[in-house]
Amino acid sequence: MTEIRRWRAPLQKGSGMGSATSLLNARPADLQHIVLLCWSSVITVVGRFRIRLGKKPSSDIFAVVLAGITLLLNGCGDDGIMSRFMLKPDHIIVERRPDPIYDQLFPYYVELCATSQFRSKLKGEGGVAGHAVMYIKGACKDQQAAFPQLRQCRVAATELSDPEHGAGVSVGRWFRNVNWVAIPGYDLFYQGNLKLGEPLTQAHFDATVHDVVSKGVYNGVQFHTSPSTAADASLENFIAEEGIGTDLALQFARSVFCARLPITEPMLHEIIDFLNDKNREYAEGAADYKWSVWADNCAHTLRNALAANIWPPLSVRAVKFRQLFNLAVPANEFVNLAMQGTESDIDDYQEIQHDGPRRDTLHEFHWLPTRHGALLKTLPIHEPNELYDTTFRLFTLQSPFRMGRTQHTIDLLSDDRFVNLGANLHYFHDKYASILAGHDERHEMLTSVRGTPYRRVERLFYEYVKTQLAEVDSMLVRLSTLEDRGDAAKIK
């Protein structure tokens, strides 16, 4: 990953929603997000209190929650408790763009991304919690399908500009007969085909609308009526009002934070199948998709697309208050995947055997989520920008009394091992080598014949680590060769 520059967000005055007057003037979508965050804060605190007493959270605690929410609302603005969910304006964020060499080493990967709230200079602002999207290298939009579907790309692309590189996936609040759309190509999805330093103008914005129509991004999609498109229900108006900056051309309007994780081809098939089945459920079934900030939002689908490989799924539309314990928040899912890819313990095969998702992926796919190539990337709102405010904003959901997630986000983005490909490969080379060096094969053999439930997983685990170490060794050699070629080309 290549460091480009640093940016510091300017302090904003008068933007808070902490007073009773500003809450009354807030848009309904913002109020939904504010209440969501405040409810969750109270639930987290009460839940921890009950667990410490040896009890499980249950319906009898919600009287306490109802009382707490009343107290929290007055302090849940940008200047109150809500401010404790944000990366502060004085935090310095390092912009990282993907190293092009990465795509020559890894044929398949997923990027789970949190995007910041957008603030249009002409049309107002979006929801406070931002949006979640996913980019899948190796999955391409199926242009032959009657509604949005994915297929495996025909080649393992090595260039971001390759039309068979991959596709972005975005869940839409206003979609009726599908849950998500597929955006073909890396450049359209993230950059809206803008080059670095090229200004975002109304003319380029309008050209992007026509490009999206010509590529059939919304072919086969039926829509609920949104406030911004009630007077003009044309597809072009929907793309201009709702699509750009949310489903695609993300950097026109939002900062983007992604956790990138290499996957295997069989895992790619699982993700494609889940997403295709999700859309088929609505396109061919009797029920319409109805977005819900609480129960079925942009982050639920994307997290659950990875559930077969990485973590347990989140329930969608669980009964009553149970859904409050199945919330999905864009920035949280970015941090969760970042932590899975970079920091989970892979030294202890007995612990892995007791962790359901990791055990299953090791046995079925010979893969663990904490691995080489797991990197983070950060992309700012495009500048120069005539259409959107470029102030940095990103929220994470946590107890307002503990700042673990926000601080952890900053720590991960500041660690060279998790943003630089070369440093990452060297780090995991040493990690794999250390695991193998600490393996006492004679002791393990004697233990296994005396009786142990871990005989098979132990053998599988150490074979896996040996394979990963050999792969990293090969990648380091290729990385050095490719970098030397790049340097030679620059000299010429």
N, C-alpha and C positions, 0 to 999 in steps of 0.2 A: 504494500500500500504506500502511496506517495503523499507526503505532507505538502500541501500547497500553501496554505496561509492560516493565520489565526484571525478570528473576528470576535469582537466584544459587543454585546448588545447594549444600546444606550438605555439609560434609566428613563422610564416612562412616568409621567406625572398625570394624575387625574384619571388613570385607567382602571382603578379598582372597582370592584363590585361589592365592597364590604358593607356599605351603608344600606339602610332600609330603602332609601330612595333609589339607589342604583340597582338593587335587587328587583324592585318593582318595574324599573325600566328595562331590565334585561330581557333578551329574546327567550321564548320558551325553550329552545334547544339548549341555550346556555344554562337556564335554570335546571333542566334535567341533568346536565352534567355536574353542576354544582351540588345538587342534592345527592346524586350518585356518589360523589367523592366524600361528602360529609357523612352520609349514611354509612359508607364503608369504613370510615375512620372510627365511628362509634362502635360498629360491629366488631372491628378488629380489637379495640381496647377491651370491650366487654368479653369477647371470646377468650382473650388471653387471661383475663381475670378469672373466668370460670374454669379454664383448664388448670390454672395454678391451684384452684381449690379441689381439683379432681373431678370436676363435673363437665358435661358436654353442653355447648350452647344449645338452647332449646327455646320454645315459644315463650316461656316465662320471663326471658330477659328482654323481650321487645318493648315492655313498658318502660324500661330504662332507656332503650334506644330512642323511643318516641320523645322522651324528655330531653335526651341529649341532643337530638337533631334540632330542637328549637333553640337551644343555646348556641349550637354551632353555626346556624345560618347567618347570624349577624357577623360572624368572623370568617366566612368562607369566600371572601373576595381575594383579588390579587394582593391586597394589602393586609389580609387577615390570615386565617388558617390556610386558605387556598394557596397563599404564597409559599407555604411550606412544601407543596407538591411540585413546585417548579424548579428547574435549574435556574439559578438566580441570574439577573442581568449582568452581574459582575463576574460570573464564571467565564473563563476563557475556554472555548471549544476549538479543537484542532480539526481543520478540514482534512479529510483523507479521501483520496480518490483511488479506485482499484488500480493495482499494477496490471497492465495488459498481459504481462507474462503469466499471471495467475491462470488465465483461461487456457493456456497451453499445457498446464499441469493437471488441471482438474476438469474432467469432462462433464460432471453434473454437480449442481449445488442449488441450495435454496437461500434466499435472502428474506427474512422476516423483518419488516420495516415499520417503524413508528414515524409518522409525519406530524409536524407541528400544526397548530391552529393557523388558518390563513386569514389575512386581513387585506381585503381588496380596497384600493384607493377609491373605487367607484361604487362597489356593491356591498360594502360592510364586511362582516367577519363570520367565520365558521364556528363550529362547536369547540369548546374550550379544551376537550381531551384529544383533539386532533383526529387522525385517521390511521388505520393499519392496512398495509398492503403486503403482497408477496411477489417476489420475482423468482422464477424457476428456470435455471439454465438446463436445457434438455427437453423442456416441454414447450410446444409451439401451438399457436391457435389453429384449430381445425377449421379451415375456411369452407369446407364442404358441409359442415353441420348446420342444421336448421336453427339452432340456438347456441350460445357460447359453450364450446367444448374444447378440450385439449387433446393433443396427440403427441407422441414422442417425436422430437425433431429428427430429421432424416440423417443428420451428421452430428458428430461431436465438435461443435464450432470452437475455433481458437481465436476468433476476432469478435469483438463486441458488435461490430457493424454487420456481421453475417445475419441474413434474414432467418436462418435456421438456428440462431443462438438460443432463444428462449422467449418467454412471455411473462408479462406482469399480470397479476390477478388482483382485482379489487371488488369487494362486496359493496353493493349499492343500496342506499337507504330508500331510493325511489323505484327500484326494480320490483316488478310485480310477478312475472312468470319465470324469473331466474333469481339466483342468489348472487352471482358474480359475473363479471365480464373479463375477457382475456385481451390484453393489449400486446400486439405483436412487436417485438423488438425492444432492445435495451434503450436505445436513444429516445424513441417516442415515449416510452414509459417514464423515464426519469427526467430527461432534459427537454422533451418536446422538440427534439431535433435542433436545439440551439447550440451553437458552438461557444466555447469558453470566451467570455469577454464580449460576445455579440449582444447588443441591447434587446431586451424584450419590449417590443412595441405592439401597438394595436394591430398593425398590419401582419406581424408574425403570428399573433394570437389568432386572427381570422384565418390565416393560411393553415394553421394547425387544426382548426375546426374542420376545414374542407378535407384535410389529410385523414383525419379520423373517420369521416364519412366514407371516403374512398377506400379505406382499409377494412370497412365493415365491422368495426369494433362493436357496435350496438345492433348488428343484424339479428333479427329474431327476438329482440328484447321489447317487452311491453312495460309501461311505466305507470306507477301511481302518479297522481297530480301533485306537483310540488308547488309551494308558494311562488317560486321564482319563474315557473313555466306555465302558470295557470292562464295567463293572457296569450301566450304563444306556445303551443304544444309541438312545434316542429322539432325534429331531431337536432338540427343545427342550434337551435336555442337551448335545448337541454345540454348539449355538449359545452356550449359557451357558459351557461349558468351553473351547471352542476358537475360536468365531466372533467373539464380541464382543471388541473390543480388538485383533483381528488382521485379520479381513476387513472389519470395519465398526465404527462407533462408536469410531474409533481413539483419540480424545482421552479416552475413559474411562480408558485404561491407558497411553498412550504419548505422548511428544513426537513431533511430526511436522515434518519438514523437506522442503520440496518445491521443485523447479525447474520453473517454469511456462514453456511455450514455445508461442506462437501457431503454428498450422498452417493449411494451406489445405484446402479441401473434398476435392480429390483425395487429399491425404495422409491425411485422415481415413478415406477409403475403404480405403486400403492397410492402415492399422492395424486397422480393423474386420475386414477379410478375413483378415489374419494370425491374429488372436486366434480368430475363428470356426473357421478351419481347424485351429488347434491343439486346440481342444476336440473338434472332429469326429473328429480322428485317434484319440482315445481312446474317445469315446462310440460310434462306429460301427466301430472297428477291433478287432482281436483282443487288442492289448496293453493292460495296465493302466498308469495313470500311477503312477510310483514316484519320490517326491521324494528328492533327494540333496543334501546340503549341499555336496558337491564338484562334482557334475556336472549337476544339474538342479533348482535351487532357485528361490525366489520371484523373484530378480532376473534370472535368465537369460531367462525368457519376456518380461518387461517391457522389458528392454534390446533383445531381438531384435524386439519389436513395432515398435520405432523404427528398426530396421536398414535398412529400405528407404529411409529418408529422411535419417538423421542420421549413422550411424556403421556400421562393419563389425559383423556378428553375432558372437556368441560361440558356439563349438561346444558342443553338448550331448552329454554322454557320449562324449567323445573317448577314444581308446585309451590305457589305462594312464596313464603319467605326463604325457602331453600335456594331460590335463584340468586339471592344475595350472596351466597357462598360459592357461586359459579360465575362471578363477574369476570369479564375480559376487558382489559384496558390496553390500548395500543402500546404505550410506552412500556408498560409492565411486561408485555409479551416479548418485546425487543430485549429487555434486560434479562428476562428468564432464559431466552435462547442464548444470549451472550454468555450467561453464567454456565449453562449446560455445555456449551462448546469449549469453554476456556478453563473452567475451574473445578468441575466435578472430580472426585477422587477416582482414579482408574488403577490405583496400586493394589487394591484388595479385591481379589476375585470372589471371596466369600460375601463381601458387601454387595458386589454387583449381582450375585446370585439371588440375594434377598430383595433386590430392587426390580420390580416387575418389568417396567419398560426397558431398562438396560439389559436385564437378563434375556428378554425376548429378542432384542436386536442383535445381541452377541450370538445367540444360538441360531437365529434365522438368517441374519444378513452378515454375520461376522464383522460387526461394526459397533463402535461405541460413539456417543455424541461428543465426548471430550476428545478432541483429535486435532492433528495437524491440518492446517488450512482453515480452521475456524477463526474468522477474522471479523472485525467490526469496521464499518465505514460510515462516514458522516458527510453529508452534502448540504450546503447552505442554499437558501433561496437565491435564485439566479440574480446576478447583478451585472450591468446596470438594468434597472427594472422600472418601467413607466407605469405598471399596472398594480403592483402589490407592495405592501409594506414589508421590508426585509428584516424587521426586528426579530431576533431569535426568541422562540418560545417552545418549551417542551415540558409536559407534565408526566409525573409518575404517581401511582396510587400507593399510599402507605399510611401508616398511623401518623397523624400530625405531630406526635410526640417523639417520633423516631425518624431520623433522616437517612436510614440505611440505604434505601433504593437510590435516592438522588445522589448520594455520595458515591455509591458503588458504580453508578453510571459514569461519573467523572473519573473514577479510578481506572475502570476498564478502558475508557477512551484515551487515557494518558499512558497506558502500558504498551511499550513497543512490541512486546511479544504477541499482542492481540490486534495490532493494526499494521504491522510490517511483515510481509511474507517471509523474508529471509530470517528475521529474528524468530518468527513463529516456528519455522522448520527446525532451526537450531535448538529451540527450547524443547520441542517434542522429541527431537533426536536424543537429547540428553535424558529426557523423562523415560522414554522407552528403554534406552540403554541401562538406566539405573534400575528399572524393574527387573530386567533380565539378569543384571549383575547380582541382585539380591535374591535370586532364585536358587535355592539349595535343592537340586534335583534329587540327590540321594536321600535327603531328609523327607522330601515330599513323597518319594517312592515308598519308603518304609512306612510313612503315615498312611498311605493309601491302602497298602496290603493289610494294615491292622484294622481297617474299617473307617471310612469317612464318606460323608454324602457329597463331597466336593471333587471326587476323583475325575469325573468327566469334565466339569467346568474348569478345573485347574489345567488340564491338558489343552482344552480349547482356548483358554485365556492366554497361555504362554505361546501357543502357536500364533494366535492373533497378534500379540505384541511383536513377535519376531517378524511377521509379515509387514506390520506397520513400520518397523525400524528399517527394513530393507526398502520399502517404498520411499521413506523420507531420504535415505541415502541417495537413491536414484534421483529424487527431485532436487536435492542440493547440487548434484552434478549438473543436471539440466539447467537449473537456475543460473549457475555460474557461467555455463556456456552461452545461454541466451543473453545474459547481461553483457558478456564480453562482445557478442555480436552487435548488440545495441550500441555499446560504446564505440565500436569500430565504425558503425554506420554514421554515428554523429561526427566522428573525426573526418570521414570522407565528405 
